Amino acid sequence: MTNKGQMDDWSVPPNLNLDTEELNKADRRVHNDAFGFSSPVNILLAGNTGDGKSTLANAMLGVDLAATGIGSPVTRGIKCYRYPDKPINLFDTEGFEVLESERTVGAIRELIESRRRSLDSSQYIHIVWLCIAAPSKRLQQVHINIVNLCSQLEIPVVAVVTKSYLEDDASKAFLKVVMESLSSADGVIPVLAKEKYFGKFRVAPFGKVELLDATLELIPEACQAALRFAQVADFNRRIEAAKNVVNTMSIAALGLSLPASFVPGGHAGLLIPLEMRMISQINKSLAIASKEEERAAIAKGTIGVVMATVGGKLIFTETMKVIPFVGQIASMIVGGAIAGVVVKIFGSAYISTIVDMKRSGKALTAGAIIDAITSVLSGQQNFAADAIRFIEGVTKRR
């Protein structure tokens, strides 16, 4: 690879410490400032078995109800599914064909009211997604009763007309019936969560972003960040979250205790694990799974590329221009600002690389990512200029 010599220059100490208080502090800042969720979002999924609840959950939130097992029963006919890597709780009703209509509505009422009695608002049911399968052309009394119940209890409810892959007159007529019969709902949104094929003819998914937008407007502000983080329906929103991670990590790097002068091996001991933490957080934002050894390989394999692109001396010289009273500032503060520039350059290039690779369907292997970042940074000094302007703005605000 073209950056082999540079990687050797920026050698990694054999006793590299990935768990320091400084790194943990930077991680916590990203979690608090970039992700920003203090409360999970609790969504109640209601609908018949086969009406597309599991497919909808997977398309909107990247979770598979069928793969999570039976869930934890929380009341009659309702189970709760929790996910350790996502700030969401899904409450799934048994199909209406299993329970009598009145019992179904009673179970939902019991769940909503029991959780409302908690002093902790993070326990509340924040919204109901009522799934009604379009091909069934069947609106049941229980659908109407659930919407009326939510209206009575002031719980937002969106009627999601799932499997809406047909646009014939009968389907349009059914949608009109749903909208008129469920007029007290907070929205009626046709959704095709998963592409549908008719021979060689493909119907593309649609309605997911509309459902996400409507949900974000309806749920409490305290849990909106959790939904933005957990959702997989709108990749552009996830890209913005990833950029926020980079900005936040760059600011966090300003406070790191780094010497001012860059020497081979001297900063790899902190910059590489810092980049590894950032890769992990960016991958969370983009809903990408990764292993620590892969993150380490990417960080080790690209730090030389970043330094060769902008040059350690260039970063040092330009950073001096944006820090006031440089003669009176300790070298660790100067080093922190330089680290902020390096982190911003690397993070921006990493996001650009991952987004391009995902959209083109390329495998996200460590080697392919390193090669792609090398190509992205090659001859592009604007990364350095943008990073320095960012750090300059932050420095002036401090």
WOBEL-V653553 format. One line per field, one symbol per residue. psi: psi as a letter, one per 20 degrees, with the letter a starting at -180 (. if undefined). A space follows every 10 residues. Layout:
psi->???
//
This chain:
psi->qhjghhhhgm qpqhkpoinq hgghggghgg gggggjpipr popppqrqpi jkgggghghh ikqohhijbi rpphaojpqp pqohjplqpp opqqqhihqq ghhghhhggg gghhhhiqio iiiqphqpoo popghhkoor hhgghgghgh ggjlppppoo nrkmiqkrhh ghhghhgggh hlhiqiqoop pnhpqppnci ppoqqrighg ggggghhhrq hhjhhgghgh qjhnhhhhgh hghhgggghg ghhhjqnqqh ppqphhihhh gghghggggg hghghjlpqq qhhghggggh iihhgghhgh phhgggghhh hioqlhhjpq hhgghggghh gggggggghg gggggggghi jqpmqgghgg gghgggiojn ihggggghhg hgggghi.
//
